[in-house]
Amino acid sequence: MENAVTISVDALGGDKGPEVVLPGVEAALEQDHELEILLCGPADVVEPFAQNHERCTAVPCTEEVLMGEHPARAVRKKKDSSLVVGCRLVREGKAQGFFSAGSTGACLAAGTIIIGRIKGIIRPALCTILPMPKRPVVMCDVGANADCKPEYLVQFAQMADIFAEQVLEWKDPRIALLNIGSEDAKGSEFAQECHDLLKQKVPHFVGNGEGTDIAAGTFDIFVTDGFTGNVCIKTIEGTAGALFNALKGVFKSNIATMLAAVLVKSRLKALKKTVSSDTYGGAPLLGVKGACIVGHGASNETAIKNGILTASKTVRLHVSDLIAQTIDQDV
């Protein structure tokens, strides 16, 4: 496995843009000494940074894709935006992977339109790693494809299987279809068709999994359509945030609870870190040529660093090549 890898990075991505992206890039370069960065963004942002950091090359851009813009339209119109240029560098072979914490829709559009799909892939899918108290859980798709056919979910499962085995180093991950019951005949007609096809085509498929199984760690990978997956992960994120805020309020309510907070503070910090999405830094868009990692808009510098490192690891492990070699093109 070769060590040198080049990742293009969108310097304007995320709610805080260069304020967190630049420190994140710096941290990634410090941790991975074989990493090269092509930093895309305004000249006055990327050039001074590149001059002061070895293994970082500035790629000046004159446009920016904003969060509120129509994704596909912005990608087609703003050809010199940091997001589009970053993806184009992958297509041209100047970078092997791309990272952005910018507009998710624009990243999906640029990844599919500019970087391009692997031959045989019907639809690329967004695959996320959900940190949980027991162990992380992978879910695919979580937003790239709101309307799906059963054959799409077969490829989603196959791609997520490869990602989990290679990048997360999980042996024989257990794959479940996210459904409203564990019995084979549960769910809508669509869910039942998906179950039957997954059972035929995916060796690691073990059956249906319910929402309560996600945090419990009953299965390693959940496969679903992008609409359901997106609603699911946002519900989990919102619930986790609300619970931690509620706990904060409880501990601040009186002297006794404040003293109790001092005693459990380190444990709570460890728990919060365990369930933090910053650990992996982003969700891979599986099914495109090369690595394309989409970070959360609210990413901090730790998340940016880890997203870039996830991109480099995905490249080094040849995940795209393995998908191209093993994907079932007969679904």
N, C-alpha and C positions, 0 to 999 in steps of 0.2 A: 504494500500500500504506500503510494507516494505521499510525501508530507506537504510539499508546497501547494498552496491553493490560493486563488484570487477570488475575492468576493466584492461585488459592487454594492455600495450602500447609499441609500437615499438620505442625504443630510437634512432634508426638510421634513422627513416623516415624523408623525406623532403630534400630540397636542402641544408639546414644548419645543419641537424641532431641534435645531442645533444645540440648544441649552443642555439637552440630555444625550443627543446623538453623538456629539463630539467626545464627551467623556466616556461614553460607551464604546466608541471605536478605539479610543486610547487604551481602555482596559482590556479590550479583546486583543489588541496588538501586543500588549504586555504579557498576556497569558499564553498566546499562541505565537511562537517565534518563527513559524513557517507560514504565517498568514500575510497575505498582501491585500491591501484595501484600495479600491478605486472609489473615491469619495465624490459623489455627484451632488452639485448644488451651486448656489451663487458664488462667483469668483471671490468676492470679499469674505466669504465664509470658509470655503474649502482650500483656497490657495495658502493662506497663512498657516492653517492647521497642517497641511501636507509638508510645508517647508520645515516645520518643527518636529515632524514624525517620520522616522524611517519606515519603509515598506508601505507608505501611504502616498497615492498619486491623486492629485486634484483633477477632477473632470468638470470644468465650469459649465453651468447650465443657466439659461435665461428665463425659464418658466417654472411654475409650480402647480401641481394638481391639488386643489383645495378639497377639504373634507366634504363640503356640500355640493360639489359638482357632480353631474351625471357621469358615472365611471367610464363607460365605453366611449362616450362623446369626448370626454376630457383626454383620454388616452390617444384617440385618433387626431384630435385637434392640437394638443400641446406636445408636439414631437420633441421639443427641446426642454421638457420638464425633467426634473431630477429622477422621478419615478420611471418615466419612459426611457430615458437614456440609460439608467441602471439596468433595465431589462434588455435593452438593445445590446449592451456590452456582453451579456450572456449569449445572446443569439449569434453575435459576431465572433464568439470564442475568446474574447479578451478577458472575460471573467467566467468562472464555472458556477457561480451562485449569486443570488441577489437577496438583499434584506431591506425591508422598509416597514416602518410603523405608521405609514400614511394611510390613506383611504383604502379600506379592505376591498371595496368593490373595484377600485382602480387597479389595485395590485392583482386581483383575480383576472380582470380584463387584460392587463398588460402581460401577465404571465401566460395567458392562453393565446392572445393575439400575436404578441411580439416574440416571446421565448418559444412558444409553440408546443403543441401536444406531442407526446410520444406516439409513434405509430401504433394503431390498434386501440388507443384509449378513446373511449366514447366521450367522457366528460372528466376533466381534472376535478379533484375534490380537495376541500380544505380539511386537514386532519389536525386535531388539537390534542394536546396532552393535558388532562385534567389532574392537577395535584390533589391528592386525597390523603387523609390521615394514615391509612394503612399502606397504600401504594398508589402510584399514579395510574390513571385509566386513559386509554386512547379512545377518541370518538371521531368518526368520519362518516359522513360529511357534516360540516357545521356552518354551512352558509354559501357554498359555491353554487349549489343546484337545488333550488326550491322545489322544482317539479322533477320527479324522477320516474324511471321505469325500473322494474326488478333487476334487469341486466346491469344497470348502472351500479346498484348496490353490490353486485358480485365483484365488480372491479374495485369499488371502494374498499371492500373487505380484503381483497388480494393485495392492494397497494398498502393499506394500513398494516397488514400482516408483515410485509417486507420491511416497512419503516420500523415497526416495533422490534422485530428480530435483529435488524442491523444497527439502528441508532440507539435504541434503548437496551439492546442486548437481552431481550426476553426470549427464552427458548419455548417453542410451541405455544404461543399465546392463545388463550381461549377467546374465541370470537362469538359475540352474541348479536342478534338483531334486537334493537330497542323496540319493545312492544308493550302492550297493556296487560300481558299475562305470560306465564311461562309455558303453557301448553302449546303444542304445535299448531293447533287450529285457531288460536286466539288472534284477535286483531281484525283489521279491515281486509277486504279482498286483496288489496295491494300488499299488505303485510304478509298474508298467507302465501301469495305468489313469490314474494321475496324469500320467505322461509324455505319453500320447496327448492328454489333455485340455488340458494346458498348451501343447502344441505347436499345438493348434487355436485356443486362446483368448488366448494371451499373446504379443504381438508380439516382446518382448525375450527370450523364452525361447530358450536355445541348446542345451539338452540336459541330460544327467545330469552331476553333479559328485560326486567322491568326497571323503572326509574329508581326504585329503592335499592337495586343491585349496584348502582353506580358508585356511591360512596362506600358501600360495603365491601367492594373489591371482589365480588363474586366472579366477575369476568375481567379480562384484560383489555379487550377491544369491543366497543359498541359501534355497530354500523347502522346508519339511518339516512333518511333524506336530509338535505341541507336546511329545509325549513324547520323540521322537528329538532334537528341537532342544534341549530342556532338558538331557538327558544329555550332548549334544555340548558345549554351552557350559560346563557345570560341569567336564567333563573337561579342556577347554582351560584354564579358570581354575586348576584344581588342578595341572595339569602346569606351567603358567607359574610358579606360586608355588613348586612343588617345585624347579624348575630354578634359580630365583634364590636360593633357600635353599642349594641344593647349591653354587652358585658362591661364595656367601658363605663356606661352610665350606672350600672349596678355597683361597680367598685368605687365610684365617686360619690355614692349616695350618703355615706356617713363615715364617721371615724373608724368604726369597726371594719367596714368593708374596705376602707383605704389601707388599713393595716394588713388585711388579708391579701390585698392586691400586691403588696410588697413581697409577700411570701411566695406568690405564684407567678410573679412577673416574668421570670426567666422561662418558666414552662409555657406560658402563654405566647411569649415571643417565639419560642421554638415551634409551637403549634402553628402560629401565623406564617412562619417561614415555610413549614411543611406544605401548607395549602396555597402558597403564593404562586401565581402564574409567572412571576419573574424568573423562576428556576430554569425554564426552557426558553423564554423570551419570544416565542412566536409559534405560529402554526404553519407547517409546510403545505404548500400547494402541490399535492402529489399528482403525477401524470403529465407534468411538463418536462421538457428537456433541460436538465440541470436542476439545481436547488433554488427554490423560491420560498423564502420564509417571510410570513406576514406577521408583524408585531402588533401588539395592542396599542390603540391610540394613546392610552394613558401610560405608556411604558416609561419607566425611569431608566437611569443609566445602567443599572444592573441588568434589567430586562433587555436593553439594547445590546449589551455585551454578550449575554447568553444567546440572544437571537442570532447574532453574527457567528458565534461559535457553533451553534446548532447547524447553521448553513454550511460551515466549513466541514463539520463532521459528516453531514449528509453527502457532500461532494466526495470526501475521502473514501467513504464506504460504497461509492458507486450505486447509490439507491436508485437513481433514474435508469441506469443500465440494467439493474436487476429487475426492475418493473418491466422494462421493455422485453426482457428475456422470458419472464414467467407469466405475464398477464394473459388471462384467457380471452383470446380474440374471437371465440366462437359463441360468446353469450348472446 
